[in-house]
């Protein structure tokens, strides 16, 4: 039915809270490689984006595609200085076709939402909006280029992680130029061993990278399947295809840690509180949250967590109890389950939950880092400065009000003056403490 419907299926493949596992399995097949187009069909698009012939722009260009997806395909090329790059070119004419499809799907979703209360629970209009936002973002390759630069900056401290460099002089809305990275996809331990790569080292690194992105930096690769990962000599890991990036707020990161911790220690009450936060918009009876929490703890508490099983049970319970999950959580769980499956293939028995506990330690350490308090202290200093500047003015206003208003009893006026004095004195003391701390830290 076309690339729009492929994208719709790919998004539905992440909605384990709405669809049963057999549907999810079938829809996940839509992530497999798409058919390629002959080079002569994409040459005009490439040369229009470049503003010159391919033969002039590059020292060499391979007309045979390396790979293809629903919206684009990738070709290898060499710059005149000898560096190898890949060019990701958008399929010709795809944008107007997808925009037309999206309008039809939006109308159909609105009809369904009006016609059925049961379908309305699945929020089809919101789902289509999510689809449209994801497609329009992915259609503009400058977004993927910026994602690559941001992730590279986030992970700059980890030399084992490689994010392909972007060549902005050749990059536009329809064309993405980036470094060519040669490596081995993490599909089995045997293929890694043959390439002199340690599968367990890659598993440990992959878990650390994904968890740090989700729980520390708050920006993560939303689909880390083997086709988007490459293992390199020296047990390094490259992240590819950065068109879809997830974002995690600081509050959500803490909720995820509480979710895992509550199951680990077998605390259904704490788990129910987290579930209530995640479905706050619906306000269902608390008993439904507690029932779901008790079942999750009974099945998974006190033992080694198998993440894929836990998440499948979690979404099944959400469906049974008619509870929904925020869209950002769906993307996070999808990424975690995907990387868990990759790690299980290359290093059977690898415990992702142990990596989760190690990530929690890194989070605590990062919060104790004085550098993390710099923006907080700067904001506090600005606020103290404002209070110091406004204090005399406020005190004069209070005195003028007391002098003007003869109806206030003396005792009350004295109380207000004393309270104002205490407030200003407290602000001065607090400001002094903050300034002293700032001098020590900076």
For each residue, the residues with C-beta under 8 A, 3 or more apart:
1: 4 5 6
2: 5 6 97 98 101
3: 6 7 70 71 91 94 97 98
4: 1 7 8 97 98 101 102 105 131 135
5: 1 2 8 9 101
6: 1 2 3 9 10 30 34 70
7: 3 4 10 11 70 71 98 131 134 135
8: 4 5 11 12 105 131
9: 5 6 12 13 27 30
10: 6 7 13 14 27 30 31
11: 7 8 14 15 127 130 131 134
12: 8 9 15 18 19 23 27 127
13: 9 10 24 27 28 30 31
14: 10 11 330 331 334
15: 11 12 18 19 24 127 330
16: 19 21 24 311 312 315 330 333 334
17: 315 318 319 324 325 330
18: 12 15 122 319
19: 12 15 16 23 24 27
20: 23 24 316 319
21: 16 24 25 312
22: 25 26
23: 12 19 20 26 27
24: 13 15 16 19 20 21 27 28
25: 21 22 28 29
26: 22 23 29
27: 9 10 12 13 19 23 24 30
28: 13 24 25 31
29: 25 26 32
30: 6 9 10 13 27 70
31: 10 13 28 223 225 227
32: 29
33: 67 68 69 227
34: 6 68 69 70 73
35: 68
36: 65 68 73
37: 41 42 65 68 73 91
38: 41 42
39: 42 43 63 64 65 75
40: 43
41: 37 38 92
42: 37 38 39 45 46 73 89 91 92
43: 39 40 46 47 54
44: 47 48 92
45: 42 48 49 89 90 91 92 174 175
46: 42 43 49 50 54 75 87 89 175
47: 43 44 50 51 52 53 54
48: 44 45 51 174
49: 45 46 89 172 173 174 175
50: 46 47 53 54 57 170 175
51: 47 48
52: 47 56 57
53: 47 50 56 57
54: 43 46 47 50 57 58 61 77
55: 58 61
56: 52 53
57: 50 52 53 54 170
58: 54 55 61 77 78 79 80
59: 78 79 80 82
60: 77 78
61: 54 55 58 75 76 77 78
62: 66 75 76 77
63: 39 75
64: 39 75
65: 36 37 39 68 73 74 75
66: 62 74 75 76 86
67: 33 73 74 227
68: 33 34 35 36 37 65 72 73 74
69: 33 34 72 73
70: 3 6 7 30 34
71: 3 7 90 91 94 98 138 139
72: 68 69 88 89 90 91 141
73: 34 36 37 42 65 67 68 69 88 89 91
74: 65 66 67 68 86 87 88 89
75: 39 46 61 62 63 64 65 66 86 87 89
76: 61 62 66 84 85 86 87 180
77: 54 58 60 61 62 84 85 86 87
78: 58 59 60 61 82 83 84 85
79: 58 59 82 83 85 167
80: 58 59
81:
82: 59 78 79
83: 78 79 179
84: 76 77 78 179 180
85: 76 77 78 79 167 170 177 178 179 180
86: 66 74 75 76 77 164 177 178 179 180
87: 46 74 75 76 77 170 175 176 177
88: 72 73 74 141 144 175 176 177 178
89: 42 45 46 49 72 73 74 75 174 175
90: 45 71 72 94 95 139 141 173 174 175
91: 3 37 42 45 71 72 73 94
92: 41 42 44 45
93: 96 97
94: 3 71 90 91 97 98 139
95: 90 98 99 139
96: 93 99 100
97: 2 3 4 93 94 100 101
98: 2 3 4 7 71 94 95 101 102 135 139
99: 95 96 102 103
100: 96 97 103 104
101: 2 4 5 97 98 104 105
102: 4 98 99 105 106 128 131 132 135
103: 99 100 106 107
104: 100 101 107 108
105: 4 8 101 102 108 109 128 131
106: 102 103 109 110 125 128 129 132
107: 103 104 110 111
108: 104 105 111 112
109: 105 106 112 113 124 125 127 128
110: 106 107 113 114 124 125
111: 107 108 114 115
112: 108 109 115 116 119 124
113: 109 110 116 119 120 123 124 125
114: 110 111
115: 111 112 119
116: 112 113 119 120
117: 120 121
118: 121
119: 112 113 115 116 122 124
120: 113 116 117 123 124
121: 117 118 322 324
122: 18 119 127
123: 113 120 126 127 324
124: 109 110 112 113 119 120 127 128
125: 106 109 110 113 128 129
126: 123 129 130 327
127: 11 12 15 109 122 123 124 130 131
128: 102 105 106 109 124 125 131 132
129: 106 125 126 132 133
130: 11 126 127 133 134 327
131: 4 7 8 11 102 105 127 128 134 135
132: 102 106 128 129 135 136
133: 129 130 136 137
134: 7 11 130 131 137 138 244
135: 4 7 98 102 131 132 138 139
136: 132 133 139 140
137: 133 134 140 143 243 244
138: 71 134 135 143 144 243 244
139: 71 90 94 95 98 135 136 173
140: 136 137 143 173
141: 72 88 90 144 145 171 172 173 174 175 176 243
142: 145 146 171 172 173
143: 137 138 140 146 147 243
144: 88 138 141 147 148 176 241 242 243
145: 141 142 148 149 166 168 171 176 178
146: 142 143 149 150
147: 143 144 150 151 242 243 245
148: 144 145 151 152 163 164 165 166 178 242
149: 145 146 152 153 166
150: 146 147 153 154 219 245
151: 147 148 154 155 163 213 219 221 239 242 245
152: 148 149 155 156 163 165
153: 149 150 156
154: 150 151 213 217 219
155: 151 152 158 161 163 209 212 213 217
156: 152 153
157:
158: 155 161 208 209 212
159: 236
160: 205 234 235 236 237
161: 155 158 205 209 236 237 238 239
162: 181 230 232 236 237 238 239
163: 148 151 152 155 238 239 242
164: 86 148 178 179 180 181 238 240
165: 148 152 178 179
166: 145 148 149 171 176 177 178
167: 79 85 170 171 177 178 179
168: 145 171
169: 177
170: 50 57 85 87 167 175 177
171: 141 142 145 166 167 168 175 176 177
172: 49 141 142 175
173: 49 90 139 140 141 142
174: 45 48 49 89 90 141
175: 45 46 49 50 87 88 89 90 141 170 171 172
176: 87 88 141 144 145 166 171
177: 85 86 87 88 166 167 169 170 171
178: 85 86 88 145 148 164 165 166 167
179: 83 84 85 86 164 165 167
180: 76 84 85 86 164
181: 162 164 230 232 238 240
182: 230 232
183: 230 231 232 238
184: 191 192 195 197 230 231 232
185: 191 226 227 229 230 231
186: 192 199 202 206 226 229 231 342 345 346
187: 191 226 345 346
188: 191 192 345 346
189: 192 193 199 345 346 347 348
190: 193 194
191: 184 185 187 188 194 195
192: 184 186 188 189 195 197 198 199 202 231 346
193: 189 190 196 197 199
194: 190 191
195: 184 191 192 231 233
196: 193 233
197: 184 192 193 201 202 231 232 233 235
198: 192 201 202 235
199: 186 189 192 193 202 203 346 347
200: 203 204 347 350
201: 197 198 204 205 235
202: 186 192 197 198 199 205 206 231 235 237 346 347
203: 199 200 206 207 343 346 347 350
204: 200 201 207 208 350 355
205: 160 161 201 202 208 209 235 236 237
206: 186 202 203 209 210 224 229 237 339 342 343
207: 203 204 210 211 339 343 350 352 355
208: 158 204 205 211 212 355 358 359
209: 155 158 161 205 206 212 213 237 239
210: 206 207 213 214 220 221 224 335 336 339
211: 207 208 214 215 216 355 356 359
212: 155 158 208 209 215 216 217 359 362
213: 151 154 155 209 210 216 217 218 219 220 221
214: 210 211 218 220 246 248 253 256 332 335 336
215: 211 212 248 253 256 257 359 360 363
216: 211 212 213 253 359 362 363 366
217: 154 155 212 213 220
218: 213 214 247 248 249 250 253
219: 150 151 154 213 245 246 247 248
220: 210 213 214 217 245 246 247 248 332 335
221: 151 210 213 224 228 239 242 245 246 335
222: 244 245 246 331 334 335
223: 31 228 241 244 334 335 338
224: 206 210 221 228 229 239 335 338 339 342
225: 31 228 229 338 342
226: 185 186 187 229 342 345
227: 31 33 67 185 240 241
228: 221 223 224 225 239 240 241
229: 185 186 206 224 225 226 237 238 239 240 342
230: 162 181 182 183 184 185 237 238 240
231: 183 184 185 186 192 195 197 202 235 236 237 238
232: 162 181 182 183 184 197 236 237 238
233: 195 196 197 236
234: 160
235: 160 197 198 201 202 205 231
236: 159 160 161 162 205 231 232 233
237: 160 161 162 202 205 206 209 229 230 231 232
238: 161 162 163 164 181 183 229 230 231 232
239: 151 161 162 163 209 221 224 228 229 242
240: 164 181 227 228 229 230
241: 144 223 227 228
242: 144 147 148 151 163 221 239 245
243: 137 138 141 143 144 147
244: 134 137 138 222 223
245: 147 150 151 219 220 221 222 242
246: 214 219 220 221 222 328 331 332 335
247: 218 219 220 328
248: 214 215 218 219 220 252 253 256 328 332
249: 218 252 253 328
250: 218 253 254
251: 254 255
252: 248 249 255 256 328 329 332
253: 214 215 216 218 248 249 250 256 257 363
254: 250 251 257 258
255: 251 252 258 259 274 277 278
256: 214 215 248 252 253 259 260 329 332
257: 215 253 254 260 261 360 363
258: 254 255 261 262 270 273 274
259: 255 256 262 263 271 274
260: 256 257 263 264 305 353 356
261: 257 258 264 265 267 270 360
262: 258 259 265 267 268 270 271 274 293 297
263: 259 260 266 271 296 297 300 301 305 310
264: 260 261 301 302 305 353
265: 261 262 301
266: 263 297 301 302
267: 261 262 270 271 297
268: 262 271 272 290 293 294 296 297
269: 272 273 290 293
270: 258 261 262 267 273 274
271: 259 262 263 267 268 274 275 293 296 297
272: 268 269 275 276 286 289 290 292 293
273: 258 269 270 276 277 289
274: 255 258 259 262 270 271 277 278
275: 271 272 278 279 289 292 293 323
276: 272 273 279 280 286 289
277: 255 273 274 280
278: 255 274 275 323 325 326 329
279: 275 276 282 284 289 323 324 325
280: 276 277 283
281:
282: 279 323 324
283: 280
284: 279 288 289 321 322 323
285: 288
286: 272 276 289 290
287: 290 291
288: 284 285 291 292 321 322 323
289: 272 273 275 276 279 284 286 292 293 321 323
290: 268 269 272 286 287 293 294
291: 287 288 294 295 321
292: 272 275 288 289 295 296 317 318 320 321 323
293: 262 268 269 271 272 275 289 290 296 297
294: 268 290 291 297 298
295: 291 292 298 299 313 317
296: 263 268 271 292 293 299 300 301 310 313 314 317
297: 262 263 266 267 268 271 293 294 300 301
298: 294 295 301
299: 295 296 313
300: 263 296 297 303 305 306 309 310 313
301: 263 264 265 266 296 297 298
302: 264 266
303: 300
304: 351 353
305: 260 263 264 300 310 352 353
306: 300 309 310
307: 310 311 336 337 340 352 353
308: 311 312 337 340 341 344
309: 300 306 312 313
310: 263 296 300 305 306 307 313 314
311: 16 307 308 314 315 333 336 337
312: 16 21 308 309 315 316
313: 295 296 299 300 309 310 316 317
314: 296 310 311 317 318 333
315: 16 17 311 312 318 319 325 333
316: 20 312 313 319 320
317: 292 295 296 313 314 320 321 323
318: 17 292 314 315 321 323 324 325
319: 17 18 20 315 316 322
320: 292 316 317
321: 284 288 289 291 292 317 318
322: 121 284 288 319
323: 275 278 279 282 284 288 289 292 317 318
324: 17 121 123 279 282 318
325: 17 278 279 315 318 329 330
326: 278 329 330
327: 126 130 330 331
328: 246 247 248 249 252 331 332
329: 252 256 278 325 326 332 333
330: 14 15 16 17 325 326 327 333 334
331: 14 222 246 327 328 334 335
332: 214 220 246 248 252 256 328 329 335 336
333: 16 311 314 315 329 330 336 337
334: 14 16 222 223 330 331 337 338
335: 210 214 220 221 222 223 224 246 331 332 338 339
336: 210 214 307 311 332 333 339 340 352
337: 307 308 311 333 334 340 341
338: 223 224 225 334 335 341 342
339: 206 207 210 224 335 336 342 343 352
340: 307 308 336 337 343 344 352
341: 308 337 338 344 345
342: 186 206 224 225 226 229 338 339 345 346
343: 203 206 207 339 340 346 347 350 352
344: 308 340 341 347 348 350
345: 186 187 188 189 226 341 342 348
346: 186 187 188 189 192 199 202 203 342 343
347: 189 199 200 202 203 343 344 350
348: 189 344 345
349:
350: 200 203 204 207 343 344 347
351: 304 354 355
352: 207 305 307 336 339 340 343 355 356
353: 260 264 304 305 307 356 357
354: 351 357 358
355: 204 207 208 211 351 352 358 359
356: 211 260 352 353 359 360
357: 353 354 360 361
358: 208 354 355 361 362
359: 208 211 212 215 216 355 356 362 363
360: 215 257 261 356 357 363 364
361: 357 358 364 365
362: 212 216 358 359 365 366
363: 215 216 253 257 359 360 366 367
364: 360 361 367 368
365: 361 362 368 369
366: 216 362 363 369 372
367: 363 364 372
368: 364 365 372
369: 365 366 372 373
370: 373 374 441
371: 374
372: 366 367 368 369 376
373: 369 370 376 377 441
374: 370 371 377 378 441 442
375: 378 379
376: 372 373 379 380
377: 373 374 380 381 434 437 438 441
378: 374 375 381 382
379: 375 376 382 383
380: 376 377 383 384 434
381: 377 378 384 385 434 435 438
382: 378 379 385 386
383: 379 380 386 387
384: 380 381 387 388 427 430 431 434 435
385: 381 382 388 389 431
386: 382 383 389 390
387: 383 384 390 391 427 431
388: 384 385 391 427 428 431
389: 385 386 393
390: 386 387 393 394
391: 387 388 394 395 424 427 428
392: 395 396
393: 389 390 396 397
394: 390 391 397 398 420 424
395: 391 392 398 399 420 421 424
396: 392 393 399 400
397: 393 394 400 401
398: 394 395 401 402 416 417 420
399: 395 396 402 403 417
400: 396 397 403 404
401: 397 398 404 405
402: 398 399 405 408 413 416 417
403: 399 400
404: 400 401
405: 401 402 408
406:
407:
408: 402 405 412 413 416
409: 412 413
410: 413 414
411: 414 415
412: 408 409 415 416
413: 402 408 409 410 416 417
414: 410 411 417 418
415: 411 412 418 419
416: 398 402 408 412 413 419 420
417: 398 399 402 413 414 420 421
418: 414 415 421 422
419: 415 416 422 423
420: 394 395 398 416 417 423 424
421: 395 417 418 424 425
422: 418 419 425 426
423: 419 420 426 427
424: 391 394 395 420 421 427 428
425: 421 422 428 429
426: 422 423 429 430
427: 384 387 388 391 423 424 430 431
428: 388 391 424 425 431 432
429: 425 426 432 433
430: 384 426 427 433 434
431: 384 385 387 388 427 428 434 435
432: 428 429 435 436
433: 429 430 436 437
434: 377 380 381 384 430 431 437 438
435: 381 384 431 432 438 439
436: 432 433 439 440
437: 377 433 434 440 441
438: 377 381 434 435 441 442
439: 435 436 442
440: 436 437
441: 370 373 374 377 437 438
442: 374 438 439
